[in-house]
């Protein structure tokens, strides 16, 4: 499998011319993160979709702070009329169409036997009852005794739940007939980090979880096949395609089966179940076991079979370009309402064309690196998981689907330009739930997030970008990295100062607009004047085409970078010009060629710089030039 390098830019110009990481996170040695050990035993009634469960949670407080209370997420409570998710759905101008029916909120119309809920009936801390209060999708727990810095507490809980009609991500009886898509299904401890508690209500978007180990038993009708997070511990008892080929399943008496999974070093646990799942297994050479669970439906069978070798190719691509997938299994499961990533697996809708099916699989699989190993706080830095995933999955799709796109990120750039034209951009530092429009959120997270990387490749060079991604993964896997962690990694790899880039691109709505202001003759030389129109600074590549067919490039480094990238077009002569300080709106230089010898001049031939007005990036000679 080839690794991505300078090929993209070379292709563009041709077309134009014709756990050691734990102490490293947050860039200092004082980093810490909490730890949880879950042991859960749940029983599901597949007739009324209600379940009961017990949970033992050993919480390790690695923070320097004494904790006097804790919080749990109760995500299923969002699927009730009048919930924050429901009200937000009704008040936002462009609601998610999947959550609407005939112009109305699907949540608002749920009956008592269709809603979702999680209810905690008992909770003890170290054997003693504690006081708790349900606040929508958050359980607020007042501790009997504080958990000291470096201390532990054991929480024993009994809870009940009802699986909602499938509206968003999780639920029962999806539009494709999947019985149970069980994500965000259990009382989940909220994250506490250097910023404090992240007890964010579930309104419909992103997540942040505590790293830990899960030991989960799920009991339900024996006709159902289950797949999801973790390693199945009792394959010979449950069968359903998990048992060792050729071996006999140990028949269990009764109407139910108990599925036992263990999942080490994850920050979430998902499962799905259906009585009509086909279960295929693909064992990768020197890689994880891949599980595919999908409906026994002849209309989708061929596509799901063809999906399997493409999943192998995608896994190899990400392993080569980012770093090795760290778990022994990954499951691609039909379920949910689109595509959503989880630890060791994904839920995706399955009634798609093969191109769409591969596309959603590739995107969700890429999240195994950018979110489920590099666990950024999605609620605050959603562009880091969605944008980085969009970037690397675009490269992957271009290769494994033989798309032959000169710029695999063109769609991201076009979406960003539409947002700018609409005047609806918000800084990427906006909390995921605070965007006024889903459109603004989507472009900021996915498109502008992908451009953050593709444009960084323009700034530091494509090879340095890919080296940065590999080092970022190696240094920060199994932690909660921040934007500063990533940009410091890029600085170490590139030997440039890049905080200006992180600031302008993610913390403001400053835009990039450079133009060719004037091209005039000065004797037997030519003076070229450029202007910075937008507020955001950038280094500038200039491409010159002469009438005799020769070409050359020039490069104006940005002063505040205190460095320069290598020549991205090694087959062409490059001249490094004097650096351009941001405060100067105008910049000029001379070519040692007469004006009448120049055919055209272009700023950024790669078009990887997100210049909002590309028209002023071109100058072309007229026939009357003397």
C-alpha positions in Angstrom: 0.0 0.0 0.0 1.5 3.3 -1.1 1.7 6.1 1.4 0.4 9.6 0.5 3.2 12.1 -0.2 3.9 14.7 -2.8 1.8 13.1 -5.5 -1.2 15.3 -4.9 0.5 18.6 -5.5 2.5 17.3 -8.4 -0.7 16.2 -10.0 -2.3 19.6 -9.4 0.5 21.6 -11.1 0.6 19.2 -14.0 -3.1 19.8 -14.5 -2.8 23.5 -14.1 0.0 23.7 -16.8 -1.8 21.2 -18.8 1.2 4.8 26.2 4.3 6.8 27.0 2.0 9.3 25.3 0.1 9.9 28.6 2.7 12.2 30.0 3.2 14.0 26.8 -0.4 15.1 26.2 -1.2 18.9 26.5 2.6 19.3 25.8 3.7 19.1 29.5 4.5 16.5 32.1 1.6 17.5 34.4 -1.0 15.8 32.2 -3.4 13.5 33.9 -6.6 11.7 32.9 -9.3 9.9 34.9 -9.9 6.1 34.7 -13.0 4.0 34.9 -13.6 0.3 35.2 -17.2 -0.7 34.3 -18.7 -4.1 35.1 -22.3 -4.2 33.8 -25.0 -6.9 33.6 -28.1 -6.0 31.6 -31.2 -7.9 30.5 -33.2 -6.9 27.5 -36.9 -7.7 26.9 -37.2 -7.7 23.1 -41.0 -7.5 23.3 -41.3 -4.1 25.0 -37.7 -3.0 24.6 -37.2 -2.3 28.3 -34.1 -3.4 30.1 -32.7 -3.7 33.6 -29.1 -3.5 34.6 -26.6 -3.4 37.3 -23.3 -1.4 37.1 -20.2 -1.5 39.2 -17.9 1.4 38.4 -14.5 1.8 40.0 -13.5 5.4 39.5 -9.9 6.4 39.8 -9.3 10.1 40.5 -6.0 10.9 38.8 -6.6 14.6 39.1 -4.9 16.9 41.6 -8.3 17.8 42.9 -10.6 16.5 45.6 -14.0 15.6 44.1 -17.2 16.2 46.1 -19.6 15.2 43.4 -19.8 13.3 40.1 -22.0 13.3 37.1 -23.5 10.6 34.8 -24.9 10.9 31.3 -28.4 9.5 30.8 -28.5 9.9 27.1 -31.8 8.0 26.4 -33.7 10.7 28.4 -33.2 13.0 25.4 -35.8 11.0 23.5 -38.8 12.4 25.3 -41.2 15.1 24.3 -40.1 18.4 25.8 -36.5 17.4 26.3 -33.7 19.8 25.4 -33.0 17.8 22.2 -36.7 18.0 21.3 -37.0 21.7 21.9 -33.7 22.5 20.1 -35.0 20.4 17.2 -38.1 22.6 17.0 -36.3 25.9 17.3 -33.3 25.6 15.0 -34.0 26.9 11.5 -32.6 23.9 9.7 -33.3 20.8 11.7 -31.9 17.4 11.0 -34.3 15.9 8.5 -33.7 12.4 10.0 -35.4 13.7 13.2 -38.4 15.3 11.5 -41.6 13.9 10.0 -43.9 16.1 7.9 -42.2 19.2 9.3 -42.6 18.1 13.0 -40.2 16.8 15.6 -40.3 13.0 15.7 -39.4 13.2 19.4 -42.4 15.4 20.1 -44.8 12.7 18.9 -43.3 9.7 20.8 -45.9 8.0 23.0 -45.0 6.7 26.5 -44.2 3.2 25.2 -42.0 4.7 22.4 -39.9 7.2 24.3 -36.4 6.5 25.7 -35.4 6.7 29.3 -32.7 5.8 31.8 -33.7 5.7 35.4 -31.3 5.1 38.3 -33.1 3.3 41.2 -30.2 2.8 43.5 -26.6 4.2 43.8 -24.0 3.5 46.5 -20.6 4.9 47.0 -18.3 2.4 48.6 -21.3 0.5 50.0 -23.2 3.5 51.3 -26.2 5.2 49.6 -25.6 8.6 48.0 -28.0 11.4 47.1 -28.6 11.9 43.4 -30.9 14.0 41.2 -31.9 13.5 37.6 -31.5 16.7 35.5 -32.7 15.8 32.0 -29.9 13.8 30.5 -27.5 14.3 33.5 -27.5 12.6 36.9 -26.0 14.8 39.6 -24.5 12.8 42.4 -23.6 14.3 45.8 -20.9 12.2 47.4 -21.0 10.9 50.9 -17.2 11.5 51.2 -14.9 13.3 48.8 -12.7 11.3 46.5 -9.2 12.6 47.2 -6.6 13.3 44.6 -5.1 10.0 43.6 -8.0 8.1 45.3 -10.6 5.6 44.2 -14.3 5.1 44.7 -16.6 2.2 43.8 -20.1 3.0 42.7 -22.8 0.3 42.6 -25.9 1.1 40.6 -29.2 -0.4 39.6 -30.9 1.1 36.6 -33.8 0.5 34.2 -34.2 1.8 30.7 -36.5 1.8 27.7 -35.0 1.9 24.1 -36.6 4.7 22.2 -38.0 4.4 18.7 -35.0 5.0 16.5 -34.7 8.8 15.9 -31.0 9.7 16.2 -28.1 7.2 16.3 -29.5 4.8 18.9 -32.9 3.2 19.2 -35.2 0.4 18.2 -36.8 -0.6 14.9 -34.8 1.6 12.5 -36.0 2.6 9.1 -34.1 -0.5 7.7 -35.7 -2.8 10.3 -32.8 -3.2 12.7 -34.2 -4.2 16.1 -31.7 -2.7 18.4 -29.0 0.0 17.9 -27.6 0.4 21.4 -25.4 3.4 21.6 -25.3 5.9 24.5 -27.5 3.3 26.2 -26.1 3.1 29.8 -25.4 5.5 32.7 -22.0 6.8 31.7 -19.7 8.7 34.0 -19.0 12.2 32.7 -15.4 13.3 32.0 -13.5 15.5 34.5 -10.2 16.9 33.1 -8.0 20.0 33.4 -11.0 22.2 32.5 -13.3 20.6 35.1 -16.5 18.6 34.7 -17.9 18.1 31.2 -21.5 17.3 32.2 -22.9 18.4 28.8 -26.6 17.8 28.2 -27.3 15.6 25.2 -28.8 17.8 22.5 -27.9 15.8 19.5 -24.2 16.2 18.6 -20.9 15.3 20.1 -19.4 13.4 23.0 -16.5 13.2 25.5 -15.8 10.1 27.6 -13.5 8.7 30.3 -10.9 6.1 29.3 -11.4 2.8 30.9 -12.0 -1.0 30.8 -15.5 -2.5 30.2 -16.8 -5.9 31.3 -20.3 -6.3 29.9 -22.9 -9.1 30.0 -26.0 -8.7 27.8 -28.9 -11.2 28.1 -31.6 -11.3 25.5 -33.6 -13.6 23.2 -31.4 -16.4 22.0 -32.4 -15.8 18.3 -30.7 -12.4 18.2 -27.2 -12.0 17.0 -25.2 -9.3 18.9 -22.1 -7.4 17.7 -20.3 -4.2 18.9 -17.5 -3.1 21.1 -15.1 -5.5 22.8 -14.0 -9.1 22.6 -16.6 -11.8 23.0 -15.7 -14.1 25.9 -18.1 -17.0 25.4 -18.3 -17.6 21.7 -18.8 -21.3 22.1 -21.9 -20.7 24.2 -23.6 -18.1 22.0 -22.6 -19.3 18.5 -24.1 -17.1 15.8 -21.0 -17.3 13.8 -18.6 -16.3 16.5 -17.5 -19.8 17.5 -14.4 -21.4 16.1 -15.1 -22.9 12.7 -15.7 -26.7 12.9 -16.3 -26.6 16.7 -19.6 -27.4 18.4 -21.6 -24.7 20.2 -22.4 -25.5 23.8 -26.2 -25.4 23.8 -27.7 -23.3 26.5 -31.1 -24.2 27.8 -33.9 -21.6 28.0 -35.1 -18.8 25.7 -32.2 -16.3 26.3 -28.5 -16.1 25.8 -26.0 -14.1 27.7 -23.3 -12.4 25.7 -20.1 -11.6 27.6 -17.8 -8.9 26.2 -14.7 -7.3 27.5 -13.2 -4.1 26.0 -9.9 -2.7 27.4 -8.8 0.9 27.0 -11.8 2.4 25.4 -14.1 5.3 26.3 -17.5 4.0 25.2 -19.4 0.8 24.6 -21.9 0.1 21.8 -23.8 -3.0 20.8 -26.5 -3.9 18.2 -28.8 -6.9 17.9 -31.2 -8.3 15.4 -32.7 -11.8 14.8 -32.0 -11.6 11.0 -28.3 -10.5 11.0 -25.9 -12.3 8.7 -22.5 -12.5 10.4 -19.4 -12.6 8.2 -15.8 -12.6 9.5 -12.7 -11.5 7.6 -9.4 -12.2 9.3 -6.8 -9.7 8.1 -3.2 -10.8 7.6 -1.2 -9.2 10.4 -4.3 -7.3 11.4 -7.5 -7.4 13.3 -10.5 -9.6 12.8 -13.3 -7.8 10.9 -16.9 -8.6 11.7 -19.8 -7.6 9.3 -23.3 -7.8 10.6 -26.1 -6.9 8.2 -29.7 -7.9 7.4 -30.5 -11.0 5.5 -31.8 -9.0 2.6 -31.0 -10.1 -1.0 -31.2 -6.5 -2.2 -28.1 -5.5 -0.2 -26.3 -8.8 0.0 -23.9 -8.2 -2.9 -22.9 -4.7 -1.7 -22.2 -6.0 1.8 -20.0 -8.8 0.4 -18.1 -6.3 -1.8 -17.7 -4.0 1.2 -15.5 -6.5 3.0 -12.3 -6.4 0.9 -12.7 -2.6 0.7 -12.7 -2.5 4.5 -9.5 -4.5 4.5 -7.9 -1.9 2.1 -9.1 1.0 4.2 -7.7 -0.5 7.4 -4.3 -1.0 5.6 -4.4 2.5 4.3 -5.0 4.0 7.8 -2.4 1.7 9.4 0.2 2.9 6.8 -0.6 6.6 7.0 -1.5 7.1 10.6 -0.3 4.2 12.7 -1.4 0.7 13.6 -5.0 0.1 14.7 -4.5 -1.0 18.3 -7.3 -3.4 18.9 -7.9 -7.0 17.7 -11.3 -6.6 16.2 -13.5 -4.1 14.3 -17.2 -4.5 13.5 -19.2 -2.9 10.7 -22.8 -3.2 11.7 -26.0 -2.3 9.9 -27.9 0.0 12.3 -28.4 3.6 13.4 -29.6 6.3 11.1 -26.6 7.1 8.9 -23.1 6.5 10.1 -21.7 6.9 13.6 -18.4 5.8 15.1 -17.9 3.8 18.3 -15.1 2.0 20.1 -14.1 -1.0 17.9 -17.0 -0.6 15.5 -19.6 1.5 13.7 -23.3 1.6 13.1 -24.1 2.4 9.4 -27.3 2.3 7.4 -26.9 -0.5 4.8 -29.4 0.2 2.0 -26.9 2.1 -0.1 -25.0 1.9 -3.4 -21.6 0.3 -3.1 -19.9 3.7 -3.4 -21.9 5.2 -0.6 -21.5 2.1 1.5 -17.8 2.1 1.2 -17.7 5.9 1.7 -19.6 5.8 5.0 -17.5 2.8 6.2 -14.2 4.5 5.4 -15.3 7.7 7.3 -16.4 5.8 10.4 -13.4 3.5 10.3 -11.1 6.6 10.2 -12.8 7.7 13.4 -11.1 4.8 15.1 -8.0 6.9 14.9 -9.5 10.4 15.2 -11.7 10.0 18.2 -11.5 6.5 19.5 -7.8 6.5 20.0 -7.0 10.2 19.8 -9.9 11.1 22.0 -10.4 14.8 21.6 -13.2 16.6 23.4 -15.7 16.6 20.5 -18.1 19.0 22.2 -15.4 21.7 22.1 -13.1 20.6 19.3 -15.5 18.8 16.9 -13.4 19.9 13.9 -10.5 17.8 15.2 -12.3 14.5 14.9 -14.7 15.2 12.1 -12.3 17.3 10.1 -9.3 15.1 10.5 -11.4 12.1 9.7 -12.8 13.8 6.5 -9.3 14.7 5.4 -7.8 11.2 5.7 -10.9 9.4 4.5 -10.9 11.6 1.3 -7.4 10.4 0.6 -8.3 6.8 1.3 -11.4 6.9 -0.9 -9.4 8.5 -3.7 -7.1 5.5 -3.6 -9.2 2.4 -2.9 -12.1 3.5 -5.1 -9.7 4.7 -7.8 -11.5 8.1 -8.0 -8.5 9.8 -9.7 -9.4 13.2 -8.2 -6.8 15.8 -8.7 -7.8 17.5 -5.4 -9.6 14.9 -3.1 -10.6 17.8 -0.8 -12.4 19.9 -3.5 -15.8 19.2 -1.9 -14.6 20.5 1.5 -13.3 23.7 -0.1 -16.5 24.3 -2.0 -18.6 23.8 1.1 -16.4 26.3 3.0 -16.8 28.9 0.2 -20.5 28.5 0.3 -20.6 29.1 4.0 -18.5 32.3 3.6 -20.8 33.5 0.8 -23.8 32.9 3.0 -22.3 34.9 5.8 -23.0 32.2 8.4 -19.5 31.2 9.6 -18.8 30.9 13.3 -15.3 30.3 14.8 -14.4 26.6 15.2 -14.1 27.2 18.9 -17.9 27.4 19.1 -19.3 24.7 21.3 -20.8 22.0 19.1 -24.3 22.6 20.5 -24.1 26.4 20.2 -24.2 26.8 16.4 -27.2 28.7 15.2 -27.5 26.5 12.1 -26.7 22.9 11.4 -25.3 24.1 8.2 -22.7 26.2 10.0 -21.8 23.4 12.3 -21.4 20.9 9.5 -19.1 23.0 7.4 -17.1 24.1 10.4 -16.6 20.6 11.7 -16.2 18.5 8.6 -15.2 20.9 5.7 -13.2 23.6 7.5 -11.7 20.9 9.7 -10.5 18.9 6.7 -9.1 22.1 5.2 -7.2 22.8 8.4 -5.0 19.8 7.4 -4.9 20.1 3.6 -4.0 23.7 4.0 -1.4 22.9 6.6 0.1 20.6 4.0 0.4 23.7 1.7 2.1 25.6 4.6 4.7 23.0 5.8 4.7 20.6 2.9 2.8 17.4 2.2 5.5 15.0 3.5 5.8 17.0 6.7 2.0 17.0 7.1 1.8 13.2 6.9 4.8 12.9 9.2 3.0 15.2 11.7 -0.1 13.0 11.6 1.9 9.9 12.3 3.8 11.5 15.2 0.6 13.0 16.6 -0.9 9.5 16.7 2.1 8.0 18.3 2.6 10.7 20.9 -1.1 11.1 22.0 -2.9 7.9 21.4 -5.1 6.8 24.3 -5.2 10.4 25.7 -7.4 13.5 25.2 -5.3 15.7 23.0 -6.1 19.4 22.4 -5.6 21.7 19.4 -2.4 22.9 20.9 -1.0 19.4 21.1 -1.5 19.0 17.4 0.0 22.3 16.3 3.0 21.8 18.6 3.5 18.4 17.0 3.4 20.1 13.6 6.0 22.7 14.8 8.3 20.0 16.0 8.2 18.2 12.7 8.3 21.2 10.4 10.7 23.4 12.6 8.3 26.3 12.0 6.2 28.5 14.3 2.6 27.8 13.6 0.5 29.1 16.4 -0.7 31.9 14.2 -2.3 29.3 11.9 -4.2 27.6 14.8 -5.3 31.0 16.0 -6.6 32.5 12.8 -8.1 29.4 11.3 -9.9 28.0 14.3 -10.5 30.9 16.7 -11.6 33.6 14.3 -13.6 33.9 11.1 -10.7 35.7 9.4 -10.5 34.8 5.7 -7.7 34.4 3.2 -7.6 36.7 0.2 -4.4 37.4 -1.7 -4.3 39.1 -5.1 -2.0 40.0 -7.9 -2.3 43.8 -7.8 -0.1 44.9 -10.7 2.4 43.5 -13.2 4.5 46.2 -14.9 7.7 46.5 -16.9 10.8 48.0 -15.3 13.3 48.2 -18.1 14.3 44.6 -19.0 12.8 43.3 -15.8 9.2 42.9 -14.5 7.8 44.1 -11.2 5.0 42.1 -9.6 3.0 43.6 -6.8 0.8 41.5 -4.6 -1.7 42.5 -2.0 -3.2 40.9 1.1 -6.9 41.7 1.2 -8.1 39.2 3.8 -7.1 39.4 7.4 -5.6 35.9 7.7 -1.9 35.6 6.8 -0.3 32.9 4.7 3.0 32.1 2.9 2.6 32.5 -0.8 3.6 30.2 -3.7 3.8 32.0 -7.1 3.9 30.2 -10.4 5.1 31.8 -13.6 4.6 30.5 -17.1 6.7 32.1 -19.9 5.9 32.3 -23.6 8.7 29.9 -24.5 7.0 27.2 -22.4 9.4 27.4 -19.4 8.0 27.6 -15.9 9.3 28.6 -12.5 8.0 29.1 -9.0 8.7 31.7 -6.3 8.0 31.5 -2.7 7.3 34.4 -0.2 7.6 32.9 3.3 5.4 34.4 6.0 7.7 36.2 8.5 6.0 34.9 11.6 6.6 31.3 10.6 10.4 31.8 10.9 11.0 29.0 8.5 10.2 27.8 5.0 8.9 24.6 3.4 10.8 22.6 0.9 10.1 23.1 -2.8 6.7 21.3 -3.5 7.5 21.2 -7.2 11.0 19.7 -7.3 11.1 19.5 -11.1 10.8 23.3 -11.3 13.3 26.0 -10.3 12.2 27.8 -7.2 13.3 31.2 -5.9 12.8 32.0 -2.2 11.9 35.6 -1.8 12.2 37.9 1.1 9.7 37.0 3.8 6.4 38.9 3.9 5.4 40.4 7.3 1.7 40.1 7.9 1.2 43.8 8.9 2.3 44.9 5.4 -0.8 44.7 3.1 1.4 45.1 0.0 4.4 43.1 -1.3 6.4 43.3 -4.5 9.4 41.6 -6.1 11.1 41.6 -9.5 11.6 38.9 -12.2 14.8 39.1 -14.2 12.7 38.7 -17.4 11.0 41.3 -19.6 7.2 41.7 -19.3 6.6 40.6 -22.9 8.2 37.2 -22.1 5.6 36.3 -19.5 2.4 34.4 -20.4 0.7 34.0 -17.0 1.3 34.3 -13.2 -0.7 32.4 -10.6 -0.8 32.6 -6.8 -1.0 29.1 -5.3 -1.3 26.8 -8.3 -2.3 23.9 -5.9 -5.4 25.7 -4.8 -4.9 24.2 -1.4 -4.8 27.7 0.2 -8.5 28.5 0.9 -8.4 31.8 -0.8 -12.0 33.1 -1.0 -11.5 34.9 -4.3 -9.4 32.9 -6.6 -10.1 35.2 -9.6 -7.6 37.8 -8.4 -4.9 35.1 -8.1 -4.4 35.0 -11.9 -2.7 37.4 -14.2 -2.6 36.7 -17.9 -0.7 38.7 -20.6 -2.8 40.5 -23.2 -1.9 40.5 -26.9 -1.0 44.2 -26.8 1.8 43.9 -24.3 5.0 45.5 -25.6 
